[in-house]
Amino acid sequence: MKIAIIGFGNLGKTFASSFIKSRFIKSEDIHVITRTLPMPEMSLGIPMVNFYNISSLKITDSDIVILATKPQDFEEVVKTLKPVISDEQIVLSVMAGVSIEKIKEKLGVKKVIRSMPNLGTQIGMGMTVFSASAETDRKDLFIVQNLINTTGKSIYAEDESLINPATAVSGSGPAYVFYFMNAMIKAAEEFGFSSSEAELLVHQTFLGAINLQSASNLSNEELIVKVASKGGTTESALKIFDSHTLDKIIAQAMQSANSRAIELGA
């Protein structure tokens, strides 16, 4: 199988690296179009002759074309790709906000898969939600899902409109976690811990909690009860969260992220 990657930024590199490491795709079967050609030591083992800064007929030979550019660059990408792309190729997009219909219309293709990966893909622990055009058959979906899963885990959404909420939940989600961690680190420093001690305290707490939750059959509510004994310190902290309706604030923030994702795709 041959892959063409349009754009060699963080996501383009992440996909290329994951495909090669998983031995799903050979490095010589990956072709890349990028504005700036990488130095050989940054090529991830992809032959330098497979990098182009203009459209190449090699793209026509690829089974899957991955659009890993910024959405604001899509119109420029269309000019580059349209002369060399075929309507039999599978197009996998990781561009936020650009609909399947728009990609089909602008590129003149049929088989389009739109995805929303998150930051965890960079370490093989990503979460990706993807949807596909009606012309994409089960075999195509199976192949693409296997490719996506080299970067972590994925969910197929039959309804493309779920891509925007996925952006609000898992796409933006890592930043919510970092925000909460940062607030806890600052509070720990105010107690008198050094910055390195505060970071270790919070990092290990999150790491342990996530792994415990993953290994447990208990719900999050049940796990909270296990930590929060009646009249104890945890219960006191949780009462502050409840008094400020933190759960509602989080929900409102995610609704705002979803609304913005819809605006960007308009």
Contacts in CASP RR format, 6 or more apart in sequence:
PFRMAT RR
TARGET T0000
AUTHOR 0000-0000-0000
METHOD contacts of the structure
MODEL  1
MKIAIIGFGNLGKTFASSFIKSRFIKSEDIHVITRTLPMPEMSLGIPMVN
FYNISSLKITDSDIVILATKPQDFEEVVKTLKPVISDEQIVLSVMAGVSI
EKIKEKLGVKKVIRSMPNLGTQIGMGMTVFSASAETDRKDLFIVQNLINT
TGKSIYAEDESLINPATAVSGSGPAYVFYFMNAMIKAAEEFGFSSSEAEL
LVHQTFLGAINLQSASNLSNEELIVKVASKGGTTESALKIFDSHTLDKII
AQAMQSANSRAIELGA
1 25 0 8 1.000
1 29 0 8 1.000
1 63 0 8 1.000
1 64 0 8 1.000
1 143 0 8 1.000
2 29 0 8 1.000
2 30 0 8 1.000
2 31 0 8 1.000
2 61 0 8 1.000
2 62 0 8 1.000
2 63 0 8 1.000
2 64 0 8 1.000
3 19 0 8 1.000
3 25 0 8 1.000
3 29 0 8 1.000
3 30 0 8 1.000
3 31 0 8 1.000
3 62 0 8 1.000
3 63 0 8 1.000
3 64 0 8 1.000
3 65 0 8 1.000
3 66 0 8 1.000
3 147 0 8 1.000
4 30 0 8 1.000
4 31 0 8 1.000
4 32 0 8 1.000
4 33 0 8 1.000
4 58 0 8 1.000
4 59 0 8 1.000
4 62 0 8 1.000
4 64 0 8 1.000
4 65 0 8 1.000
4 66 0 8 1.000
5 12 0 8 1.000
5 15 0 8 1.000
5 16 0 8 1.000
5 30 0 8 1.000
5 31 0 8 1.000
5 32 0 8 1.000
5 33 0 8 1.000
5 66 0 8 1.000
5 68 0 8 1.000
6 32 0 8 1.000
6 33 0 8 1.000
6 65 0 8 1.000
6 66 0 8 1.000
6 67 0 8 1.000
6 68 0 8 1.000
6 69 0 8 1.000
6 77 0 8 1.000
6 80 0 8 1.000
6 81 0 8 1.000
7 32 0 8 1.000
7 33 0 8 1.000
7 34 0 8 1.000
7 35 0 8 1.000
7 68 0 8 1.000
7 69 0 8 1.000
8 16 0 8 1.000
8 32 0 8 1.000
8 34 0 8 1.000
8 36 0 8 1.000
8 38 0 8 1.000
8 51 0 8 1.000
8 68 0 8 1.000
9 34 0 8 1.000
9 68 0 8 1.000
10 122 0 8 1.000
11 68 0 8 1.000
11 94 0 8 1.000
11 117 0 8 1.000
11 121 0 8 1.000
12 32 0 8 1.000
12 66 0 8 1.000
12 68 0 8 1.000
12 94 0 8 1.000
13 44 0 8 1.000
14 117 0 8 1.000
14 121 0 8 1.000
14 122 0 8 1.000
14 151 0 8 1.000
15 66 0 8 1.000
15 68 0 8 1.000
15 94 0 8 1.000
15 121 0 8 1.000
15 147 0 8 1.000
15 151 0 8 1.000
16 30 0 8 1.000
16 32 0 8 1.000
16 44 0 8 1.000
16 46 0 8 1.000
17 44 0 8 1.000
18 121 0 8 1.000
18 124 0 8 1.000
18 150 0 8 1.000
18 151 0 8 1.000
19 25 0 8 1.000
19 30 0 8 1.000
19 147 0 8 1.000
19 150 0 8 1.000
20 26 0 8 1.000
20 27 0 8 1.000
20 30 0 8 1.000
20 44 0 8 1.000
20 45 0 8 1.000
20 46 0 8 1.000
21 150 0 8 1.000
22 150 0 8 1.000
24 146 0 8 1.000
24 147 0 8 1.000
24 150 0 8 1.000
25 147 0 8 1.000
27 44 0 8 1.000
27 45 0 8 1.000
27 46 0 8 1.000
27 47 0 8 1.000
28 46 0 8 1.000
28 47 0 8 1.000
28 50 0 8 1.000
30 46 0 8 1.000
30 50 0 8 1.000
31 50 0 8 1.000
31 51 0 8 1.000
31 52 0 8 1.000
31 56 0 8 1.000
31 58 0 8 1.000
31 59 0 8 1.000
31 62 0 8 1.000
32 46 0 8 1.000
32 50 0 8 1.000
32 51 0 8 1.000
32 52 0 8 1.000
33 52 0 8 1.000
33 53 0 8 1.000
33 54 0 8 1.000
33 55 0 8 1.000
33 56 0 8 1.000
33 59 0 8 1.000
33 80 0 8 1.000
34 51 0 8 1.000
34 52 0 8 1.000
34 53 0 8 1.000
35 53 0 8 1.000
36 53 0 8 1.000
37 48 0 8 1.000
37 51 0 8 1.000
37 53 0 8 1.000
38 51 0 8 1.000
40 48 0 8 1.000
43 51 0 8 1.000
50 58 0 8 1.000
52 58 0 8 1.000
54 80 0 8 1.000
55 80 0 8 1.000
55 81 0 8 1.000
55 83 0 8 1.000
55 84 0 8 1.000
56 84 0 8 1.000
57 84 0 8 1.000
59 65 0 8 1.000
59 81 0 8 1.000
59 84 0 8 1.000
59 85 0 8 1.000
60 84 0 8 1.000
60 85 0 8 1.000
60 86 0 8 1.000
62 89 0 8 1.000
63 89 0 8 1.000
63 90 0 8 1.000
64 89 0 8 1.000
64 90 0 8 1.000
64 91 0 8 1.000
64 92 0 8 1.000
64 143 0 8 1.000
64 144 0 8 1.000
64 147 0 8 1.000
65 81 0 8 1.000
65 85 0 8 1.000
65 89 0 8 1.000
65 90 0 8 1.000
65 91 0 8 1.000
65 92 0 8 1.000
66 91 0 8 1.000
66 92 0 8 1.000
66 93 0 8 1.000
66 94 0 8 1.000
67 74 0 8 1.000
67 77 0 8 1.000
67 91 0 8 1.000
67 92 0 8 1.000
67 93 0 8 1.000
67 94 0 8 1.000
67 95 0 8 1.000
67 103 0 8 1.000
68 94 0 8 1.000
68 95 0 8 1.000
69 77 0 8 1.000
69 95 0 8 1.000
70 95 0 8 1.000
71 95 0 8 1.000
71 96 0 8 1.000
71 97 0 8 1.000
71 98 0 8 1.000
71 264 0 8 1.000
71 265 0 8 1.000
74 95 0 8 1.000
74 98 0 8 1.000
74 106 0 8 1.000
75 106 0 8 1.000
78 106 0 8 1.000
78 107 0 8 1.000
81 107 0 8 1.000
82 106 0 8 1.000
82 107 0 8 1.000
82 108 0 8 1.000
85 91 0 8 1.000
85 107 0 8 1.000
85 108 0 8 1.000
85 109 0 8 1.000
86 109 0 8 1.000
87 108 0 8 1.000
87 109 0 8 1.000
87 110 0 8 1.000
87 111 0 8 1.000
88 110 0 8 1.000
88 111 0 8 1.000
89 109 0 8 1.000
89 111 0 8 1.000
90 111 0 8 1.000
90 112 0 8 1.000
90 113 0 8 1.000
90 136 0 8 1.000
90 140 0 8 1.000
90 143 0 8 1.000
90 144 0 8 1.000
91 103 0 8 1.000
91 107 0 8 1.000
91 109 0 8 1.000
91 111 0 8 1.000
91 112 0 8 1.000
91 113 0 8 1.000
92 113 0 8 1.000
92 115 0 8 1.000
92 144 0 8 1.000
92 147 0 8 1.000
93 100 0 8 1.000
93 103 0 8 1.000
93 112 0 8 1.000
93 113 0 8 1.000
93 114 0 8 1.000
93 115 0 8 1.000
94 115 0 8 1.000
94 116 0 8 1.000
94 117 0 8 1.000
96 116 0 8 1.000
96 167 0 8 1.000
96 261 0 8 1.000
96 264 0 8 1.000
97 163 0 8 1.000
97 164 0 8 1.000
97 167 0 8 1.000
97 261 0 8 1.000
97 264 0 8 1.000
97 265 0 8 1.000
98 114 0 8 1.000
98 265 0 8 1.000
99 114 0 8 1.000
99 160 0 8 1.000
99 265 0 8 1.000
100 112 0 8 1.000
100 113 0 8 1.000
100 114 0 8 1.000
100 131 0 8 1.000
100 132 0 8 1.000
100 133 0 8 1.000
100 160 0 8 1.000
103 109 0 8 1.000
103 112 0 8 1.000
103 114 0 8 1.000
104 110 0 8 1.000
104 112 0 8 1.000
104 133 0 8 1.000
110 133 0 8 1.000
110 135 0 8 1.000
110 136 0 8 1.000
111 132 0 8 1.000
111 133 0 8 1.000
111 135 0 8 1.000
111 136 0 8 1.000
111 140 0 8 1.000
112 132 0 8 1.000
112 133 0 8 1.000
112 136 0 8 1.000
113 130 0 8 1.000
113 131 0 8 1.000
113 132 0 8 1.000
113 133 0 8 1.000
113 136 0 8 1.000
113 140 0 8 1.000
113 141 0 8 1.000
113 144 0 8 1.000
114 130 0 8 1.000
114 131 0 8 1.000
114 132 0 8 1.000
114 160 0 8 1.000
114 163 0 8 1.000
115 128 0 8 1.000
115 129 0 8 1.000
115 130 0 8 1.000
115 131 0 8 1.000
115 148 0 8 1.000
115 154 0 8 1.000
115 163 0 8 1.000
116 128 0 8 1.000
116 129 0 8 1.000
116 130 0 8 1.000
116 163 0 8 1.000
116 166 0 8 1.000
116 167 0 8 1.000
116 170 0 8 1.000
116 171 0 8 1.000
117 126 0 8 1.000
117 127 0 8 1.000
117 128 0 8 1.000
117 148 0 8 1.000
117 151 0 8 1.000
117 171 0 8 1.000
118 126 0 8 1.000
118 127 0 8 1.000
118 128 0 8 1.000
118 170 0 8 1.000
118 171 0 8 1.000
118 173 0 8 1.000
118 174 0 8 1.000
119 126 0 8 1.000
119 171 0 8 1.000
119 174 0 8 1.000
120 126 0 8 1.000
120 127 0 8 1.000
120 151 0 8 1.000
120 152 0 8 1.000
120 174 0 8 1.000
121 128 0 8 1.000
121 151 0 8 1.000
121 152 0 8 1.000
124 150 0 8 1.000
124 151 0 8 1.000
124 152 0 8 1.000
125 152 0 8 1.000
126 151 0 8 1.000
126 152 0 8 1.000
126 153 0 8 1.000
127 152 0 8 1.000
127 153 0 8 1.000
127 154 0 8 1.000
127 155 0 8 1.000
127 170 0 8 1.000
127 171 0 8 1.000
128 148 0 8 1.000
128 151 0 8 1.000
128 152 0 8 1.000
128 153 0 8 1.000
128 154 0 8 1.000
128 155 0 8 1.000
128 170 0 8 1.000
129 154 0 8 1.000
129 155 0 8 1.000
129 156 0 8 1.000
129 157 0 8 1.000
129 162 0 8 1.000
129 163 0 8 1.000
129 166 0 8 1.000
129 170 0 8 1.000
130 144 0 8 1.000
130 145 0 8 1.000
130 148 0 8 1.000
130 154 0 8 1.000
130 155 0 8 1.000
130 156 0 8 1.000
130 157 0 8 1.000
130 163 0 8 1.000
131 156 0 8 1.000
131 157 0 8 1.000
131 158 0 8 1.000
131 159 0 8 1.000
131 160 0 8 1.000
131 162 0 8 1.000
131 163 0 8 1.000
132 140 0 8 1.000
132 141 0 8 1.000
132 144 0 8 1.000
132 156 0 8 1.000
141 156 0 8 1.000
145 154 0 8 1.000
145 156 0 8 1.000
148 154 0 8 1.000
155 166 0 8 1.000
157 163 0 8 1.000
157 166 0 8 1.000
163 261 0 8 1.000
164 258 0 8 1.000
164 261 0 8 1.000
164 262 0 8 1.000
165 258 0 8 1.000
165 261 0 8 1.000
167 257 0 8 1.000
167 258 0 8 1.000
167 261 0 8 1.000
168 254 0 8 1.000
168 255 0 8 1.000
168 257 0 8 1.000
168 258 0 8 1.000
168 261 0 8 1.000
169 254 0 8 1.000
172 254 0 8 1.000
172 257 0 8 1.000
176 250 0 8 1.000
176 253 0 8 1.000
177 206 0 8 1.000
181 202 0 8 1.000
181 203 0 8 1.000
181 206 0 8 1.000
184 202 0 8 1.000
184 205 0 8 1.000
185 195 0 8 1.000
185 198 0 8 1.000
185 199 0 8 1.000
185 201 0 8 1.000
185 202 0 8 1.000
186 198 0 8 1.000
188 197 0 8 1.000
188 198 0 8 1.000
188 201 0 8 1.000
188 202 0 8 1.000
189 195 0 8 1.000
189 198 0 8 1.000
193 201 0 8 1.000
212 223 0 8 1.000
213 220 0 8 1.000
213 223 0 8 1.000
216 223 0 8 1.000
218 226 0 8 1.000
224 238 0 8 1.000
227 234 0 8 1.000
228 234 0 8 1.000
228 235 0 8 1.000
228 238 0 8 1.000
229 235 0 8 1.000
241 247 0 8 1.000
END
